[in-house]
Amino acid sequence: MTSQSSPKIGEDCAKSVPLEKCLKKCAFGKAQIKYLGHIIGSGKHEPDPEKTAVINNLPVPKTKKELRSVLGLCNYYCEYIPKYSELVYPLTELTKKRVPDSIPWTEKHDSSFHLLKKALVEAPSLYSPVPDKLYTIHSDASQIGIAACLSQKCGDKCYPIAYASQKLSKTQQSWSTIEREAFEIVWSLKKFEVWVFGTEIEFYTDHNPLPYLTKSAPQSARLQRWAFALQKFNVTIKHCPVVKMPHADALSRLV
């Protein structure tokens, strides 16, 4: 509660509802509050540093059970990490049935584990959207995953609203680069639909698969579905070299 009238509202609610008061658990006039492992307020939210510090101090997991527990903790904050699915890919591969319970930990897994903890500790704040501002989406597709960031620009700075990522299936990994880029656009728009539907959107990617979709859609039922899915969005595709993508490709600059 941040407004001046909030204490009075809280007092009125306490009188009208038969709930026991516990002043130690109440906070009034706060610009930010802790809530379920997050710091929320002032138009943004971010992971609670106390919680990410716990994750940062976790030892290297020795078994699949321990690894699943670590990934479960990290998954809770995946919305703050660009290209999260690609980052944890080596670790999730260790949870498969073919892998023994005593996991074969290698340098590749160690690197992924430490980069994951680093990304959590340095996770950016995510901002509440402003209704009259233009939405922008930056995306990137690799051989093993796709990732996107929804943001709004104010002045010269882009403020991230949400990150999303997904590991590609074996079938999806076999698609051509242009097919993966086309899927990435459709997937990103659906992922952020609750924010962007009915608004103007600028979509930045290092490929422009729209001509490919237009030309090839009649030859493929899958491409036809993607082309139809795009029609309900007011989206403009803009080319942006990978090195200039400030959000979705940021993590690859660290690897």
Secondary structure as UniProt FT lines:
FT   TURN            4..5
FT   HELIX           6..16
FT   TURN            17..18
FT   HELIX           23..25
FT   STRAND          32..35
FT   TURN            36..37
FT   STRAND          38..41
FT   TURN            42..43
FT   STRAND          44..47
FT   HELIX           49..56
FT   HELIX           64..75
FT   TURN            76..77
FT   HELIX           78..80
FT   TURN            82..83
FT   HELIX           84..87
FT   HELIX           89..93
FT   TURN            94..95
FT   TURN            97..98
FT   HELIX           107..121
FT   STRAND          126..127
FT   TURN            131..132
FT   STRAND          135..141
FT   STRAND          145..154
FT   TURN            155..156
FT   STRAND          157..167
FT   HELIX           170..173
FT   HELIX           177..191
FT   HELIX           193..196
FT   TURN            197..198
FT   STRAND          200..205
FT   HELIX           210..216
FT   HELIX           217..219
FT   HELIX           221..230
FT   TURN            231..232
FT   STRAND          234..239
FT   HELIX           242..244
FT   TURN            248..250
FT   HELIX           251..253
//
